[in-house]
Amino acid sequence: MTTSKLAKNTLFLTAASIGQKCIAFAYFAILANYLGSSGNGAYFLALGMITTIGVLDDIGLTSVLTREVARTPGDAARWLRSILGFKLFTIPFSIIIAFILPAVVGYTEQVQMLVLLALGIMIADTLSLTFYSVLRGMQNLAYESLGIFSGQLLSTVLGFVLIVTHTATLPTLVLALTLGSTFNLVFSAYQVARRLGIKSLLPKVSFDTVLLRMALPFFLAAVFVKVYSYFDSFVLNAILGQAAVGVYSVAYKLTYAFQFLPLAFVGALYPTMSAAAEKPAELKKIFLDAEWYVSFLAAPIVFGIWALAPEIIGHFSPDYVSAAVPLSILIFVLLPIFLDFPIGSLLNATRRQHIKTGIMGSVMVINAVANLVLIPLMGIAGACVAALIAFIFMFGAGWYFAAPVASLKFVELVKSVGGFYLSGLVMALAVFVVKEHVPFIASMVIGGLVYVICIFASRAFTLDHLRSFRQILRRR
């Protein structure tokens, strides 16, 4: 896939993801205020648990599916049927775990019930992920873009109706999410059937051990990611209680909601890097372009939210006022996270997924230890500092192993993206100065203008970049 097609696919998925995440965050803000910190904590814990268990549904197979379909499109139906055959066994196993694990970790009966109600979400999501992986391998992201937006819109509309009619309860709100997941399942299956035929949706039990060996590093990496993503919530619940999880969830959601931006890009980047895996010069250019893109997005988000954290939290109910400090710390994890996405794609696309898996395992251990040490000492802020330590390590270790693959030098990365982060810092300082004297929206506008001026002044963004984006939009 050419850089132009990569950019167009990225624009499709990014645009849809922006819409989906805007809707999702607005809905979360309404839910958080409606449920209060304790109810929000129960909701957050249940969805975190079902998402973690959902890793067992996939066991890393969809990452293999995307890569192999990108390399051998003619075998797409065979790969898909084999993976669906494995899921005939992994899905029932995950359901059994969902009945057992919440009680083992000491969740309340309310949260245990919500986990069981969310099983429909888990099953629909793992199957739609499989079907969308086929489309990603075919380098067609337009339908996934439409699906994720439409699914979120359906869930939000139903949830909002429940709230305004005063019929919303935690169980009915979970079932509202199930509607969006079910839509994505049906929609993604239909799009695959159109291209590969209805028979491609029929599972084939083959017990392909080669496929399992290829999937194992992706599976372990996914397990590690889910554990370190939600371990902080588990520890907070055990030490400080459900309400503390509810407060933390606001900072968490505000921060990690923006992960969709590099995730959308990686959806297009991964098959592109897979196709260029044997071309080091092309791989290097794609990688540096990817780092440029994620840095362009990361800098204004991180430094802008850092500067306006108290004002942002002020838009929530008084239950969440203590989330301002955690947010001002946690938001900085996006810097190493964004920079690491292209690194992960590079390692996975060049069949070095075992290295990425090892890094994820190390991050999981570092994060777990840091949470166990820092939460008793610092409370909710301790979970944020623990995440920052773990993700800085993740980026550093990833760069160490990825740089030789494409003959990368760190100075090249700094030259490519350094201007964005310097511009972001200047923007934040400007916002700190003006926010006491102008309304919230005006602070954001002023900060945005300062950022734009700085990225042009530092030549981090040039008119050539702007013309390139215009050409992409015209070719669309």
Summary of the structure (lengths in Angstrom):
residues: 476
radius of gyration: 21.8
end to end distance: 15.0
largest distance: 67.0
contacts: 1721
relative contact order: 0.11
helix: 88%
strand: 0%
